[in-house]
């Protein structure tokens, strides 16, 4: 942990980076399966009107993979619904799709998103989660702590 004081926005940035690193990792190939067919050679006429292949960014750096592993460990502190909301949100899903998948209204899903980031920030800072208080109180405490 290079940061001395974690905030929900720092946690969000780290989890967004982890999702980006996951997208950049090479595809997993099943060992033992291969293709004996030769590669197809396309003529120019075959390529006319075709969408160009999307360029992929290079593989992530080793330290980015280490930070990703660390950030993925943080998700175990959340309940399954909050974990799903956080991962869908950092993967770039729209709130409408997230709400449909988890079965919550937009405000409830956003509240759980903020609360999940606050939980992670509290745990990383070594603080106890406030008990007998509302989720909104925990979110406000985490925002005010930085």
N, CA, C and O atoms as a GROMACS GRO file, in nm:
protein
  584
    1UNK      N    1   0.084  -0.118   0.000
    1UNK     CA    2   0.000   0.000   0.000
    1UNK      C    3   0.088   0.124   0.000
    1UNK      O    4   0.149   0.158   0.101
    2UNK      N    5   0.093   0.188  -0.111
    2UNK     CA    6   0.178   0.306  -0.119
    2UNK      C    7   0.108   0.430  -0.062
    2UNK      O    8   0.175   0.522  -0.015
    3UNK      N    9  -0.025   0.432  -0.067
    3UNK     CA   10  -0.098   0.546  -0.012
    3UNK      C   11  -0.110   0.531   0.139
    3UNK      O   12  -0.130   0.421   0.190
    4UNK      N   13  -0.098   0.644   0.209
    4UNK     CA   14  -0.107   0.636   0.354
    4UNK      C   15  -0.252   0.642   0.401
    4UNK      O   16  -0.285   0.587   0.506
    5UNK      N   17  -0.338   0.707   0.325
    5UNK     CA   18  -0.478   0.720   0.362
    5UNK      C   19  -0.564   0.689   0.240
    5UNK      O   20  -0.558   0.760   0.140
    6UNK      N   21  -0.642   0.584   0.249
    6UNK     CA   22  -0.726   0.542   0.139
    6UNK      C   23  -0.860   0.614   0.145
    6UNK      O   24  -0.918   0.630   0.252
    7UNK      N   25  -0.908   0.657   0.030
    7UNK     CA   26  -1.040   0.719   0.019
    7UNK      C   27  -1.120   0.637  -0.081
    7UNK      O   28  -1.063   0.560  -0.158
    8UNK      N   29  -1.252   0.652  -0.081
    8UNK     CA   30  -1.332   0.579  -0.180
    8UNK      C   31  -1.290   0.608  -0.325
    8UNK      O   32  -1.296   0.520  -0.410
    9UNK      N   33  -1.249   0.731  -0.353
    9UNK     CA   34  -1.209   0.762  -0.491
    9UNK      C   35  -1.077   0.692  -0.528
    9UNK      O   36  -1.060   0.650  -0.642
   10UNK      N   37  -0.984   0.681  -0.433
   10UNK     CA   38  -0.860   0.607  -0.460
   10UNK      C   39  -0.889   0.458  -0.481
   10UNK      O   40  -0.828   0.394  -0.566
   11UNK      N   41  -0.981   0.405  -0.401
   11UNK     CA   42  -1.020   0.265  -0.416
   11UNK      C   43  -1.084   0.243  -0.553
   11UNK      O   44  -1.055   0.144  -0.621
   12UNK      N   45  -1.170   0.336  -0.593
   12UNK     CA   46  -1.234   0.327  -0.724
   12UNK      C   47  -1.130   0.327  -0.836
   12UNK      O   48  -1.138   0.246  -0.928
   13UNK      N   49  -1.033   0.416  -0.827
   13UNK     CA   50  -0.928   0.423  -0.930
   13UNK      C   51  -0.850   0.292  -0.938
   13UNK      O   52  -0.818   0.246  -1.048
   14UNK      N   53  -0.819   0.234  -0.824
   14UNK     CA   54  -0.742   0.110  -0.823
   14UNK      C   55  -0.822  -0.007  -0.881
   14UNK      O   56  -0.767  -0.091  -0.952
   15UNK      N   57  -0.952  -0.011  -0.851
   15UNK     CA   58  -1.034  -0.121  -0.903
   15UNK      C   59  -1.059  -0.102  -1.053
   15UNK      O   60  -1.067  -0.200  -1.127
   16UNK      N   61  -1.070   0.023  -1.099
   16UNK     CA   62  -1.083   0.049  -1.243
   16UNK      C   63  -0.956   0.003  -1.315
   16UNK      O   64  -0.963  -0.057  -1.423
   17UNK      N   65  -0.841   0.031  -1.254
   17UNK     CA   66  -0.715  -0.015  -1.313
   17UNK      C   67  -0.712  -0.167  -1.318
   17UNK      O   68  -0.663  -0.224  -1.416
   18UNK      N   69  -0.762  -0.234  -1.215
   18UNK     CA   70  -0.763  -0.380  -1.213
   18UNK      C   71  -0.850  -0.435  -1.326
   18UNK      O   72  -0.814  -0.534  -1.390
   19UNK      N   73  -0.964  -0.374  -1.350
   19UNK     CA   74  -1.052  -0.419  -1.459
   19UNK      C   75  -0.984  -0.400  -1.594
   19UNK      O   76  -0.997  -0.483  -1.683
   20UNK      N   77  -0.912  -0.288  -1.609
   20UNK     CA   78  -0.840  -0.262  -1.734
   20UNK      C   79  -0.729  -0.364  -1.754
   20UNK      O   80  -0.708  -0.412  -1.866
   21UNK      N   81  -0.659  -0.398  -1.648
   21UNK     CA   82  -0.552  -0.498  -1.659
   21UNK      C   83  -0.610  -0.634  -1.697
   21UNK      O   84  -0.551  -0.707  -1.776
   22UNK      N   85  -0.726  -0.668  -1.640
   22UNK     CA   86  -0.790  -0.796  -1.673
   22UNK      C   87  -0.823  -0.804  -1.822
   22UNK      O   88  -0.809  -0.910  -1.883
   23UNK      N   89  -0.867  -0.692  -1.880
   23UNK     CA   90  -0.901  -0.690  -2.022
   23UNK      C   91  -0.776  -0.708  -2.109
   23UNK      O   92  -0.784  -0.761  -2.220
   24UNK      N   93  -0.662  -0.662  -2.059
   24UNK     CA   94  -0.539  -0.664  -2.138
   24UNK      C   95  -0.460  -0.794  -2.124
   24UNK      O   96  -0.363  -0.815  -2.198
   25UNK      N   97  -0.498  -0.882  -2.033
   25UNK     CA   98  -0.428  -1.009  -2.018
   25UNK      C   99  -0.452  -1.095  -2.141
   25UNK      O  100  -0.559  -1.087  -2.202
   26UNK      N  101  -0.355  -1.178  -2.180
   26UNK     CA  102  -0.375  -1.264  -2.298
   26UNK      C  103  -0.484  -1.366  -2.274
   26UNK      O  104  -0.511  -1.407  -2.161
   27UNK      N  105  -0.547  -1.408  -2.383
   27UNK     CA  106  -0.654  -1.508  -2.374
   27UNK      C  107  -0.598  -1.642  -2.327
   27UNK      O  108  -0.484  -1.676  -2.356
   28UNK      N  109  -0.679  -1.715  -2.254
   28UNK     CA  110  -0.640  -1.847  -2.206
   28UNK      C  111  -0.667  -1.948  -2.316
   28UNK      O  112  -0.776  -1.951  -2.374
   29UNK      N  113  -0.569  -2.031  -2.344
   29UNK     CA  114  -0.586  -2.135  -2.444
   29UNK      C  115  -0.586  -2.271  -2.377
   29UNK      O  116  -0.510  -2.297  -2.284
   30UNK      N  117  -0.674  -2.356  -2.425
   30UNK     CA  118  -0.684  -2.491  -2.370
   30UNK      C  119  -0.567  -2.573  -2.425
   30UNK      O  120  -0.551  -2.584  -2.546
   31UNK      N  121  -0.485  -2.631  -2.336
   31UNK     CA  122  -0.372  -2.709  -2.385
   31UNK      C  123  -0.419  -2.837  -2.455
   31UNK      O  124  -0.519  -2.898  -2.415
   32UNK      N  125  -0.346  -2.875  -2.559
   32UNK     CA  126  -0.378  -2.999  -2.628
   32UNK      C  127  -0.468  -2.982  -2.749
   32UNK      O  128  -0.486  -3.076  -2.826
   33UNK      N  129  -0.525  -2.864  -2.768
   33UNK     CA  130  -0.610  -2.840  -2.884
   33UNK      C  131  -0.537  -2.749  -2.981
   33UNK      O  132  -0.482  -2.647  -2.942
   34UNK      N  133  -0.538  -2.787  -3.107
   34UNK     CA  134  -0.471  -2.705  -3.207
   34UNK      C  135  -0.545  -2.720  -3.338
   34UNK      O  136  -0.632  -2.806  -3.353
   35UNK      N  137  -0.511  -2.636  -3.433
   35UNK     CA  138  -0.575  -2.633  -3.562
   35UNK      C  139  -0.473  -2.668  -3.669
   35UNK      O  140  -0.366  -2.607  -3.675
   36UNK      N  141  -0.505  -2.766  -3.754
   36UNK     CA  142  -0.412  -2.805  -3.859
   36UNK      C  143  -0.444  -2.738  -3.992
   36UNK      O  144  -0.371  -2.756  -4.090
   37UNK      N  145  -0.551  -2.662  -3.997
   37UNK     CA  146  -0.586  -2.592  -4.121
   37UNK      C  147  -0.488  -2.478  -4.144
   37UNK      O  148  -0.446  -2.412  -4.049
   38UNK      N  149  -0.451  -2.455  -4.270
   38UNK     CA  150  -0.361  -2.343  -4.298
   38UNK      C  151  -0.434  -2.210  -4.280
   38UNK      O  152  -0.557  -2.203  -4.289
   39UNK      N  153  -0.356  -2.105  -4.255
   39UNK     CA  154  -0.417  -1.973  -4.240
   39UNK      C  155  -0.474  -1.928  -4.374
   39UNK      O  156  -0.413  -1.950  -4.479
   40UNK      N  157  -0.591  -1.864  -4.370
   40UNK     CA  158  -0.656  -1.818  -4.493
   40UNK      C  159  -0.588  -1.691  -4.543
   40UNK      O  160  -0.560  -1.600  -4.465
   41UNK      N  161  -0.563  -1.687  -4.668
   41UNK     CA  162  -0.508  -1.567  -4.731
   41UNK      C  163  -0.624  -1.493  -4.796
   41UNK      O  164  -0.690  -1.546  -4.886
   42UNK      N  165  -0.649  -1.371  -4.752
   42UNK     CA  166  -0.761  -1.293  -4.805
   42UNK      C  167  -0.714  -1.210  -4.923
   42UNK      O  168  -0.608  -1.147  -4.919
   43UNK      N  169  -0.794  -1.209  -5.028
   43UNK     CA  170  -0.769  -1.120  -5.141
   43UNK      C  171  -0.814  -0.980  -5.106
   43UNK      O  172  -0.888  -0.959  -5.009
   44UNK      N  173  -0.769  -0.884  -5.187
   44UNK     CA  174  -0.810  -0.746  -5.164
   44UNK      C  175  -0.961  -0.732  -5.173
   44UNK      O  176  -1.021  -0.657  -5.097
   45UNK      N  177  -1.023  -0.803  -5.266
   45UNK     CA  178  -1.168  -0.793  -5.284
   45UNK      C  179  -1.243  -0.847  -5.161
   45UNK      O  180  -1.355  -0.804  -5.134
   46UNK      N  181  -1.183  -0.940  -5.089
   46UNK     CA  182  -1.245  -0.991  -4.966
   46UNK      C  183  -1.243  -0.888  -4.855
   46UNK      O  184  -1.329  -0.889  -4.767
   47UNK      N  185  -1.145  -0.799  -4.858
   47UNK     CA  186  -1.127  -0.702  -4.750
   47UNK      C  187  -1.206  -0.573  -4.771
   47UNK      O  188  -1.221  -0.494  -4.678
   48UNK      N  189  -1.256  -0.550  -4.893
   48UNK     CA  190  -1.330  -0.427  -4.923
   48UNK      C  191  -1.460  -0.424  -4.843
   48UNK      O  192  -1.536  -0.520  -4.843
   49UNK      N  193  -1.483  -0.311  -4.774
   49UNK     CA  194  -1.606  -0.294  -4.696
   49UNK      C  195  -1.604  -0.363  -4.561
   49UNK      O  196  -1.704  -0.361  -4.490
   50UNK      N  197  -1.495  -0.422  -4.526
   50UNK     CA  198  -1.484  -0.493  -4.399
   50UNK      C  199  -1.432  -0.400  -4.291
   50UNK      O  200  -1.352  -0.311  -4.319
   51UNK      N  201  -1.477  -0.419  -4.173
   51UNK     CA  202  -1.428  -0.340  -4.059
   51UNK      C  203  -1.284  -0.381  -4.029
   51UNK      O  204  -1.254  -0.500  -4.026
   52UNK      N  205  -1.196  -0.284  -4.005
   52UNK     CA  206  -1.059  -0.323  -3.969
   52UNK      C  207  -1.057  -0.386  -3.829
   52UNK      O  208  -1.140  -0.354  -3.743
   53UNK      N  209  -0.962  -0.473  -3.809
   53UNK     CA  210  -0.950  -0.537  -3.677
   53UNK      C  211  -0.911  -0.433  -3.574
   53UNK      O  212  -0.829  -0.344  -3.599
   54UNK      N  213  -0.972  -0.445  -3.455
   54UNK     CA  214  -0.941  -0.353  -3.347
   54UNK      C  215  -0.803  -0.383  -3.293
   54UNK      O  216  -0.766  -0.498  -3.270
   55UNK      N  217  -0.728  -0.278  -3.273
   55UNK     CA  218  -0.595  -0.294  -3.215
   55UNK      C  219  -0.607  -0.314  -3.065
   55UNK      O  220  -0.685  -0.248  -2.998
   56UNK      N  221  -0.529  -0.405  -3.015
   56UNK     CA  222  -0.527  -0.429  -2.871
   56UNK      C  223  -0.407  -0.360  -2.810
   56UNK      O  224  -0.300  -0.351  -2.871
   57UNK      N  225  -0.427  -0.310  -2.690
   57UNK     CA  226  -0.314  -0.253  -2.619
   57UNK      C  227  -0.221  -0.365  -2.577
   57UNK      O  228  -0.262  -0.481  -2.569
   58UNK      N  229  -0.097  -0.331  -2.552
   58UNK     CA  230   0.002  -0.430  -2.513
   58UNK      C  231  -0.032  -0.494  -2.380
   58UNK      O  232  -0.121  -0.448  -2.308
   59UNK      N  233   0.039  -0.599  -2.346
   59UNK     CA  234   0.014  -0.665  -2.218
   59UNK      C  235   0.050  -0.573  -2.102
   59UNK      O  236   0.136  -0.486  -2.116
   60UNK      N  237  -0.016  -0.592  -1.988
   60UNK     CA  238   0.012  -0.506  -1.873
   60UNK      C  239   0.149  -0.534  -1.813
   60UNK      O  240   0.206  -0.642  -1.830
   61UNK      N  241   0.201  -0.434  -1.743
   61UNK     CA  242   0.329  -0.448  -1.676
   61UNK      C  243   0.314  -0.539  -1.553
   61UNK      O  244   0.204  -0.551  -1.499
   62UNK      N  245   0.421  -0.601  -1.509
   62UNK     CA  246   0.413  -0.690  -1.392
   62UNK      C  247   0.363  -0.619  -1.266
   62UNK      O  248   0.288  -0.679  -1.189
   63UNK      N  249   0.402  -0.493  -1.244
   63UNK     CA  250   0.354  -0.424  -1.124
   63UNK      C  251   0.205  -0.395  -1.134
   63UNK      O  252   0.137  -0.390  -1.031
   64UNK      N  253   0.153  -0.375  -1.254
   64UNK     CA  254   0.009  -0.354  -1.272
   64UNK      C  255  -0.067  -0.483  -1.240
   64UNK      O  256  -0.176  -0.478  -1.183
   65UNK      N  257  -0.009  -0.597  -1.276
   65UNK     CA  258  -0.072  -0.725  -1.245
   65UNK      C  259  -0.072  -0.748  -1.094
   65UNK      O  260  -0.168  -0.801  -1.039
   66UNK      N  261   0.035  -0.709  -1.026
   66UNK     CA  262   0.040  -0.723  -0.880
   66UNK      C  263  -0.065  -0.635  -0.813
   66UNK      O  264  -0.132  -0.678  -0.719
   67UNK      N  265  -0.080  -0.511  -0.862
   67UNK     CA  266  -0.184  -0.422  -0.807
   67UNK      C  267  -0.324  -0.477  -0.836
   67UNK      O  268  -0.414  -0.463  -0.754
   68UNK      N  269  -0.341  -0.540  -0.952
   68UNK     CA  270  -0.469  -0.601  -0.985
   68UNK      C  271  -0.501  -0.714  -0.888
   68UNK      O  272  -0.613  -0.723  -0.837
   69UNK      N  273  -0.403  -0.800  -0.862
   69UNK     CA  274  -0.424  -0.910  -0.767
   69UNK      C  275  -0.462  -0.857  -0.630
   69UNK      O  276  -0.551  -0.912  -0.565
   70UNK      N  277  -0.396  -0.751  -0.587
   70UNK     CA  278  -0.428  -0.692  -0.457
   70UNK      C  279  -0.570  -0.636  -0.456
   70UNK      O  280  -0.644  -0.656  -0.360
   71UNK      N  281  -0.607  -0.565  -0.562
   71UNK     CA  282  -0.740  -0.503  -0.567
   71UNK      C  283  -0.850  -0.609  -0.575
   71UNK      O  284  -0.958  -0.590  -0.518
   72UNK      N  285  -0.825  -0.719  -0.644
   72UNK     CA  286  -0.926  -0.824  -0.652
   72UNK      C  287  -0.948  -0.890  -0.516
   72UNK      O  288  -1.058  -0.938  -0.487
   73UNK      N  289  -0.845  -0.893  -0.432
   73UNK     CA  290  -0.861  -0.946  -0.297
   73UNK      C  291  -0.958  -0.861  -0.214
   73UNK      O  292  -1.028  -0.912  -0.127
   74UNK      N  293  -0.962  -0.731  -0.241
   74UNK     CA  294  -1.049  -0.641  -0.166
   74UNK      C  295  -1.197  -0.674  -0.187
   74UNK      O  296  -1.280  -0.651  -0.099
   75UNK      N  297  -1.230  -0.729  -0.303
   75UNK     CA  298  -1.370  -0.756  -0.334
   75UNK      C  299  -1.429  -0.864  -0.244
   75UNK      O  300  -1.552  -0.874  -0.232
   76UNK      N  301  -1.346  -0.945  -0.181
   76UNK     CA  302  -1.398  -1.049  -0.093
   76UNK      C  303  -1.461  -0.992   0.034
   76UNK      O  304  -1.535  -1.061   0.103
   77UNK      N  305  -1.433  -0.864   0.065
   77UNK     CA  306  -1.491  -0.800   0.183
   77UNK      C  307  -1.635  -0.758   0.160
   77UNK      O  308  -1.703  -0.716   0.254
   78UNK      N  309  -1.682  -0.766   0.038
   78UNK     CA  310  -1.816  -0.719   0.004
   78UNK      C  311  -1.913  -0.835  -0.007
   78UNK      O  312  -1.872  -0.949  -0.031
   79UNK      N  313  -2.042  -0.805   0.010
   79UNK     CA  314  -2.141  -0.910  -0.012
   79UNK      C  315  -2.157  -0.930  -0.164
   79UNK      O  316  -2.116  -0.843  -0.241
   80UNK      N  317  -2.215  -1.041  -0.207
   80UNK     CA  318  -2.219  -1.072  -0.350
   80UNK      C  319  -2.285  -0.965  -0.438
   80UNK      O  320  -2.239  -0.939  -0.549
   81UNK      N  321  -2.392  -0.905  -0.389
   81UNK     CA  322  -2.459  -0.802  -0.470
   81UNK      C  323  -2.370  -0.680  -0.486
   81UNK      O  324  -2.358  -0.627  -0.597
   82UNK      N  325  -2.308  -0.635  -0.378
   82UNK     CA  326  -2.218  -0.519  -0.388
   82UNK      C  327  -2.098  -0.551  -0.475
   82UNK      O  328  -2.053  -0.466  -0.552
   83UNK      N  329  -2.047  -0.672  -0.464
   83UNK     CA  330  -1.933  -0.714  -0.547
   83UNK      C  331  -1.969  -0.708  -0.695
   83UNK      O  332  -1.890  -0.663  -0.778
   84UNK      N  333  -2.089  -0.755  -0.726
   84UNK     CA  334  -2.135  -0.754  -0.865
   84UNK      C  335  -2.152  -0.612  -0.916
   84UNK      O  336  -2.113  -0.581  -1.029
   85UNK      N  337  -2.210  -0.525  -0.834
   85UNK     CA  338  -2.229  -0.385  -0.873
   85UNK      C  339  -2.094  -0.319  -0.898
   85UNK      O  340  -2.076  -0.250  -0.999
   86UNK      N  341  -2.000  -0.341  -0.808
   86UNK     CA  342  -1.868  -0.278  -0.822
   86UNK      C  343  -1.800  -0.327  -0.950
   86UNK      O  344  -1.747  -0.247  -1.026
   87UNK      N  345  -1.801  -0.457  -0.974
   87UNK     CA  346  -1.730  -0.508  -1.090
   87UNK      C  347  -1.796  -0.465  -1.220
   87UNK      O  348  -1.727  -0.431  -1.316
   88UNK      N  349  -1.928  -0.466  -1.224
   88UNK     CA  350  -1.996  -0.420  -1.346
   88UNK      C  351  -1.969  -0.272  -1.372
   88UNK      O  352  -1.950  -0.231  -1.486
   89UNK      N  353  -1.967  -0.193  -1.266
   89UNK     CA  354  -1.946  -0.049  -1.282
   89UNK      C  355  -1.804  -0.019  -1.332
   89UNK      O  356  -1.787   0.063  -1.422
   90UNK      N  357  -1.704  -0.083  -1.274
   90UNK     CA  358  -1.566  -0.054  -1.318
   90UNK      C  359  -1.537  -0.116  -1.454
   90UNK      O  360  -1.440  -0.077  -1.519
   91UNK      N  361  -1.617  -0.212  -1.498
   91UNK     CA  362  -1.600  -0.270  -1.630
   91UNK      C  363  -1.661  -0.184  -1.739
   91UNK      O  364  -1.649  -0.215  -1.858
   92UNK      N  365  -1.728  -0.076  -1.699
   92UNK     CA  366  -1.782   0.016  -1.798
   92UNK      C  367  -1.929  -0.003  -1.830
   92UNK      O  368  -1.980   0.057  -1.924
   93UNK      N  369  -1.998  -0.084  -1.753
   93UNK     CA  370  -2.141  -0.103  -1.777
   93UNK      C  371  -2.219   0.023  -1.740
   93UNK      O  372  -2.180   0.098  -1.651
   94UNK      N  373  -2.328   0.044  -1.809
   94UNK     CA  374  -2.416   0.158  -1.777
   94UNK      C  375  -2.500   0.124  -1.655
   94UNK      O  376  -2.528   0.007  -1.627
   95UNK      N  377  -2.542   0.227  -1.582
   95UNK     CA  378  -2.620   0.205  -1.462
   95UNK      C  379  -2.751   0.132  -1.493
   95UNK      O  380  -2.796   0.050  -1.414
   96UNK      N  381  -2.811   0.161  -1.607
   96UNK     CA  382  -2.937   0.096  -1.644
   96UNK      C  383  -2.919  -0.055  -1.652
   96UNK      O  384  -3.002  -0.131  -1.602
   97UNK      N  385  -2.811  -0.099  -1.715
   97UNK     CA  386  -2.784  -0.243  -1.726
   97UNK      C  387  -2.750  -0.305  -1.591
   97UNK      O  388  -2.790  -0.417  -1.562
   98UNK      N  389  -2.676  -0.232  -1.510
   98UNK     CA  390  -2.641  -0.282  -1.376
   98UNK      C  391  -2.767  -0.301  -1.293
   98UNK      O  392  -2.784  -0.404  -1.229
   99UNK      N  393  -2.854  -0.202  -1.294
   99UNK     CA  394  -2.978  -0.210  -1.217
   99UNK      C  395  -3.064  -0.326  -1.262
   99UNK      O  396  -3.125  -0.395  -1.180
  100UNK      N  397  -3.068  -0.349  -1.392
  100UNK     CA  398  -3.146  -0.460  -1.443
  100UNK      C  399  -3.088  -0.594  -1.397
  100UNK      O  400  -3.163  -0.685  -1.361
  101UNK      N  401  -2.956  -0.607  -1.397
  101UNK     CA  402  -2.892  -0.733  -1.357
  101UNK      C  403  -2.906  -0.763  -1.209
  101UNK      O  404  -2.923  -0.879  -1.172
  102UNK      N  405  -2.897  -0.662  -1.124
  102UNK     CA  406  -2.902  -0.688  -0.980
  102UNK      C  407  -3.041  -0.668  -0.922
  102UNK      O  408  -3.064  -0.702  -0.806
  103UNK      N  409  -3.133  -0.614  -1.000
  103UNK     CA  410  -3.271  -0.599  -0.954
  103UNK      C  411  -3.291  -0.488  -0.854
  103UNK      O  412  -3.372  -0.501  -0.762
  104UNK      N  413  -3.217  -0.380  -0.869
  104UNK     CA  414  -3.230  -0.265  -0.778
  104UNK      C  415  -3.261  -0.140  -0.857
  104UNK      O  416  -3.233  -0.131  -0.977
  105UNK      N  417  -3.319  -0.042  -0.789
  105UNK     CA  418  -3.340   0.088  -0.850
  105UNK      C  419  -3.206   0.160  -0.861
  105UNK      O  420  -3.109   0.123  -0.797
  106UNK      N  421  -3.203   0.261  -0.943
  106UNK     CA  422  -3.079   0.335  -0.969
  106UNK      C  423  -3.019   0.394  -0.842
  106UNK      O  424  -2.898   0.384  -0.820
  107UNK      N  425  -3.102   0.455  -0.758
  107UNK     CA  426  -3.050   0.516  -0.636
  107UNK      C  427  -2.998   0.410  -0.539
  107UNK      O  428  -2.896   0.431  -0.473
  108UNK      N  429  -3.068   0.297  -0.529
  108UNK     CA  430  -3.023   0.190  -0.439
  108UNK      C  431  -2.891   0.130  -0.488
  108UNK      O  432  -2.802   0.100  -0.408
  109UNK      N  433  -2.879   0.111  -0.619
  109UNK     CA  434  -2.755   0.056  -0.673
  109UNK      C  435  -2.639   0.154  -0.652
  109UNK      O  436  -2.529   0.112  -0.616
  110UNK      N  437  -2.664   0.282  -0.674
  110UNK     CA  438  -2.560   0.382  -0.652
  110UNK      C  439  -2.520   0.390  -0.505
  110UNK      O  440  -2.402   0.405  -0.473
  111UNK      N  441  -2.617   0.379  -0.416
  111UNK     CA  442  -2.589   0.380  -0.272
  111UNK      C  443  -2.501   0.261  -0.233
  111UNK      O  444  -2.407   0.276  -0.154
  112UNK      N  445  -2.531   0.144  -0.288
  112UNK     CA  446  -2.450   0.025  -0.258
  112UNK      C  447  -2.310   0.038  -0.317
  112UNK      O  448  -2.213  -0.008  -0.256
  113UNK      N  449  -2.298   0.101  -0.434
  113UNK     CA  450  -2.168   0.126  -0.497
  113UNK      C  451  -2.083   0.212  -0.406
  113UNK      O  452  -1.967   0.179  -0.380
  114UNK      N  453  -2.138   0.323  -0.358
  114UNK     CA  454  -2.064   0.413  -0.270
  114UNK      C  455  -2.030   0.346  -0.137
  114UNK      O  456  -1.920   0.364  -0.084
  115UNK      N  457  -2.125   0.270  -0.085
  115UNK     CA  458  -2.101   0.201   0.042
  115UNK      C  459  -1.991   0.096   0.028
  115UNK      O  460  -1.907   0.080   0.117
  116UNK      N  461  -1.990   0.024  -0.085
  116UNK     CA  462  -1.887  -0.078  -0.108
  116UNK      C  463  -1.748  -0.015  -0.113
  116UNK      O  464  -1.654  -0.067  -0.055
  117UNK      N  465  -1.736   0.098  -0.183
  117UNK     CA  466  -1.608   0.167  -0.188
  117UNK      C  467  -1.567   0.216  -0.049
  117UNK      O  468  -1.448   0.214  -0.015
  118UNK      N  469  -1.664   0.260   0.030
  118UNK     CA  470  -1.636   0.306   0.166
  118UNK      C  471  -1.590   0.191   0.255
  118UNK      O  472  -1.498   0.207   0.335
  119UNK      N  473  -1.653   0.075   0.240
  119UNK     CA  474  -1.612  -0.043   0.319
  119UNK      C  475  -1.466  -0.076   0.291
  119UNK      O  476  -1.388  -0.097   0.384
  120UNK      N  477  -1.430  -0.079   0.164
  120UNK     CA  478  -1.292  -0.112   0.128
  120UNK      C  479  -1.195  -0.008   0.182
  120UNK      O  480  -1.088  -0.042   0.232
  121UNK      N  481  -1.232   0.121   0.173
  121UNK     CA  482  -1.145   0.227   0.224
  121UNK      C  483  -1.127   0.213   0.376
  121UNK      O  484  -1.016   0.228   0.426
  122UNK      N  485  -1.236   0.184   0.448
  122UNK     CA  486  -1.225   0.165   0.593
  122UNK      C  487  -1.130   0.050   0.626
  122UNK      O  488  -1.043   0.064   0.711
  123UNK      N  489  -1.148  -0.063   0.558
  123UNK     CA  490  -1.065  -0.180   0.586
  123UNK      C  491  -0.917  -0.154   0.554
  123UNK      O  492  -0.829  -0.195   0.629
  124UNK      N  493  -0.892  -0.086   0.442
  124UNK     CA  494  -0.753  -0.058   0.406
  124UNK      C  495  -0.686   0.040   0.503
  124UNK      O  496  -0.565   0.034   0.524
  125UNK      N  497  -0.765   0.128   0.561
  125UNK     CA  498  -0.711   0.223   0.658
  125UNK      C  499  -0.702   0.163   0.798
  125UNK      O  500  -0.655   0.228   0.891
  126UNK      N  501  -0.747   0.038   0.814
  126UNK     CA  502  -0.742  -0.028   0.945
  126UNK      C  503  -0.846   0.023   1.042
  126UNK      O  504  -0.831   0.007   1.163
  127UNK      N  505  -0.952   0.082   0.991
  127UNK     CA  506  -1.059   0.135   1.078
  127UNK      C  507  -1.172   0.033   1.087
  127UNK      O  508  -1.190  -0.052   1.000
  128UNK      N  509  -1.246   0.045   1.194
  128UNK     CA  510  -1.365  -0.038   1.212
  128UNK      C  511  -1.481   0.024   1.135
  128UNK      O  512  -1.495   0.146   1.128
  129UNK      N  513  -1.564  -0.061   1.078
  129UNK     CA  514  -1.684  -0.011   1.013
  129UNK      C  515  -1.779   0.042   1.120
  129UNK      O  516  -1.793  -0.020   1.225
  130UNK      N  517  -1.844   0.155   1.095
  130UNK     CA  518  -1.938   0.206   1.195
  130UNK      C  519  -2.058   0.111   1.205
  130UNK      O  520  -2.121   0.076   1.105
  131UNK      N  521  -2.087   0.071   1.326
  131UNK     CA  522  -2.202  -0.017   1.350
  131UNK      C  523  -2.318   0.066   1.402
  131UNK      O  524  -2.300   0.175   1.455
  132UNK      N  525  -2.436   0.012   1.387
  132UNK     CA  526  -2.559   0.077   1.432
  132UNK      C  527  -2.577   0.215   1.367
  132UNK      O  528  -2.636   0.305   1.426
  133UNK      N  529  -2.528   0.229   1.249
  133UNK     CA  530  -2.544   0.352   1.173
  133UNK      C  531  -2.592   0.316   1.033
  133UNK      O  532  -2.583   0.201   0.992
  134UNK      N  533  -2.643   0.413   0.963
  134UNK     CA  534  -2.690   0.390   0.828
  134UNK      C  535  -2.574   0.381   0.730
  134UNK      O  536  -2.461   0.420   0.762
  135UNK      N  537  -2.603   0.330   0.613
  135UNK     CA  538  -2.500   0.324   0.509
  135UNK      C  539  -2.458   0.464   0.470
  135UNK      O  540  -2.341   0.488   0.441
  136UNK      N  541  -2.553   0.555   0.468
  136UNK     CA  542  -2.523   0.694   0.430
  136UNK      C  543  -2.422   0.754   0.527
  136UNK      O  544  -2.333   0.828   0.485
  137UNK      N  545  -2.434   0.722   0.655
  137UNK     CA  546  -2.339   0.773   0.754
  137UNK      C  547  -2.198   0.720   0.726
  137UNK      O  548  -2.100   0.794   0.737
  138UNK      N  549  -2.188   0.592   0.691
  138UNK     CA  550  -2.057   0.533   0.660
  138UNK      C  551  -1.995   0.599   0.538
  138UNK      O  552  -1.875   0.624   0.534
  139UNK      N  553  -2.079   0.626   0.437
  139UNK     CA  554  -2.029   0.691   0.316
  139UNK      C  555  -1.977   0.831   0.348
  139UNK      O  556  -1.870   0.870   0.300
  140UNK      N  557  -2.051   0.905   0.428
  140UNK     CA  558  -2.010   1.041   0.466
  140UNK      C  559  -1.882   1.038   0.550
  140UNK      O  560  -1.796   1.124   0.534
  141UNK      N  561  -1.870   0.940   0.639
  141UNK     CA  562  -1.748   0.927   0.719
  141UNK      C  563  -1.626   0.899   0.632
  141UNK      O  564  -1.520   0.957   0.652
  142UNK      N  565  -1.643   0.810   0.534
  142UNK     CA  566  -1.530   0.777   0.447
  142UNK      C  567  -1.490   0.898   0.362
  142UNK      O  568  -1.371   0.919   0.339
  143UNK      N  569  -1.586   0.974   0.317
  143UNK     CA  570  -1.554   1.095   0.237
  143UNK      C  571  -1.486   1.201   0.323
  143UNK      O  572  -1.394   1.270   0.278
  144UNK      N  573  -1.530   1.214   0.447
  144UNK     CA  574  -1.476   1.318   0.534
  144UNK      C  575  -1.339   1.281   0.589
  144UNK      O  576  -1.266   1.369   0.636
  145UNK      N  577  -1.302   1.154   0.585
  145UNK     CA  578  -1.177   1.111   0.646
  145UNK      C  579  -1.053   1.152   0.566
  145UNK      O  580  -0.942   1.138   0.617
  146UNK      N  581  -1.068   1.201   0.446
  146UNK     CA  582  -0.949   1.240   0.367
  146UNK      C  583  -0.929   1.385   0.369
  146UNK      O  584  -0.834   1.435   0.308
   0.00000   0.00000   0.00000
